[in-house]
């Protein structure tokens, strides 16, 4: 009689799956860092209504929101090599670039950064606009430059407001990295697929990989709770 679940195979698959955890975490963390720069830049353009650029950023955010992440990954994976090749042929640019040597992890990082940056831009914009206008006036009154005001007064308070949404988006990004195996990235999901193919035990490996994702997201949630508490204390210190 065939067993419903091969417990031994499930347990044995954990080390191999966990060994690819740095790839998953690297893509998630790297895209979060890059997307923060994209998000802040896009949010400031919208807040200050920069001519032309505000229209471009609105189209960018609308496009990202209106298309599946899977499609965006494919667009980056297939589009960037074509663009580089076109620039090489038509203008002689980027001659030293070899698109065949670009690791799939790079495309994954770019795709997730572009995607997350669009969503973060709205979160950051809302967080900045939620800061009491009196803080702006107080900073101006003591002679702070706009850059100083943003970095020392506005951004820290906005960050405290944005952290819950940032955390939720980061956790979603961790789970969304399960898509990157479609472009050849062997992350924890890709490793699970390989193991399942070798042992014809897909049910077992997907149970294992789901447990790994679950534990990882719980750990991130705990970390975010602590970070949010610290940010709130820092915010109260600035406001006082």
Secondary structure, 3 states (H helix, E strand, C coil): CCCCCCHHHHHHHHHHHHCCHHHHHHHHHHHHHHHHHHHHHHHHHHHCCCCCHHHHHHHHHHHHHHCCHHHHHHHHHHHHHHHHHHHHHHHCCCCCCCHHHCCHHHHHHHHHHHHHHHHHHHHHHHHHHHCCHHHHHHHHHCCCCHHHHHHHHHHHHHHHHHHHHHHHHHHHHHHHHHHHHHHCCCCHHHHHHHHHHHHCCHHHHHHHHHHHHHHHHHHHHHHHHHHHHHHHHHHHHHHC
